[in-house]
Amino acid sequence: MTRVTDGWTLAVILGLACMTVLTRCFFFILDKPWSLPDWAHRALQYAPVAALAGVVIPEVVMANGHLVSTWQDARLFAGLAGVAVYFWRRSVLLTLILGMAVYLPLHLGLGW
């Protein structure tokens, strides 16, 4: 490596560090209290659900970048069981437990 490359590397690292500190400490730097508008508070209530759905649903209904083409997929049955128990008991822990209790025997036992 040359001196110029090392200088650029150091400059990039310092710049990224400054940006990280600035963005993470932004609310501490302000001199007066700041709050989000009501519409933003309402939107943030749905953000975890939307993020979870955006990660979980594609994983359940897709395999290798394509929609699942057969009903013999353990993820489909585990997802349906998890949704059913969640709407029945409203418990995330029971949803995870039942989903895995359905998934593991089908995946390991039947090879789905």
C-alpha positions in Angstrom: 0.0 0.0 0.0 1.1 3.5 -0.6 1.0 6.5 1.6 -1.9 8.0 -0.4 -4.0 4.9 0.1 -3.3 4.9 3.8 -4.2 8.6 4.0 -7.5 8.0 2.2 -8.3 5.0 4.3 -7.7 7.0 7.5 -9.8 9.9 6.1 -12.7 7.5 5.3 -12.6 5.9 8.7 -12.5 9.2 10.5 -15.3 10.6 8.3 -17.5 7.5 9.0 -16.8 7.7 12.7 -17.8 11.4 12.8 -21.0 10.6 10.9 -21.8 7.8 13.2 -21.3 9.9 16.3 -23.3 12.7 14.9 -26.3 10.6 13.9 -26.3 8.6 17.1 -25.9 11.6 19.4 -28.2 14.0 17.4 -30.9 14.1 20.0 -28.4 14.6 22.9 -26.8 17.6 21.1 -30.0 19.5 20.8 -30.6 22.2 23.4 -34.3 21.9 23.7 -36.6 18.9 23.9 -37.8 17.5 20.6 -40.7 15.1 19.9 -42.1 13.4 16.9 -45.4 14.5 15.4 -48.4 12.4 16.1 -48.5 10.9 12.7 -44.9 9.6 13.1 -45.8 8.1 16.5 -48.7 6.2 14.9 -46.5 5.0 12.0 -43.8 3.8 14.4 -46.4 1.5 16.1 -46.7 -0.5 12.9 -43.0 -0.5 11.9 -42.0 -3.6 13.9 -44.9 -5.6 12.4 -44.1 -4.4 8.9 -40.4 -5.3 9.3 -41.2 -8.7 10.7 -43.7 -9.4 7.9 -41.2 -8.3 5.4 -38.6 -10.7 6.7 -40.8 -13.7 7.7 -43.4 -14.0 4.9 -40.9 -14.2 2.0 -38.9 -16.8 4.0 -42.1 -18.9 4.5 -43.5 -18.8 1.0 -40.3 -18.8 -1.1 -37.5 -21.3 -1.6 -34.4 -20.4 -3.6 -35.9 -17.2 -4.9 -39.1 -18.8 -6.2 -42.6 -19.3 -4.7 -43.1 -22.7 -3.1 -44.7 -24.9 -5.7 -45.8 -27.8 -3.4 -47.9 -28.1 -0.4 -45.4 -30.5 1.2 -43.3 -27.8 2.8 -42.8 -27.8 6.5 -42.6 -24.0 6.6 -46.1 -23.6 5.3 -47.6 -25.8 8.0 -45.5 -24.2 10.7 -46.6 -20.7 9.6 -50.2 -21.7 9.5 -50.0 -23.2 13.0 -48.2 -20.2 14.3 -50.8 -17.8 12.9 -53.6 -19.9 14.3 -52.1 -20.1 17.8 -51.3 -16.4 17.8 -54.9 -15.4 16.9 -56.2 -17.9 19.5 -54.0 -17.0 22.5 -52.2 -13.7 21.4 -48.9 -15.0 22.7 -45.7 -14.6 20.7 -43.9 -17.2 22.8 -46.6 -19.8 22.1 -46.5 -18.9 18.5 -42.8 -19.6 18.3 -43.1 -22.8 20.3 -46.0 -24.3 18.3 -44.5 -23.2 15.0 -41.2 -25.0 15.8 -43.1 -28.0 17.2 -44.9 -28.4 13.8 -41.8 -27.5 11.7 -39.2 -29.8 13.2 -41.0 -33.1 12.9 -42.1 -32.4 9.4 -38.7 -31.1 8.3 -36.5 -33.7 10.1 -38.9 -36.6 10.1 -40.5 -36.4 6.7 -37.7 -34.4 5.0 -40.1 -31.6 3.8 
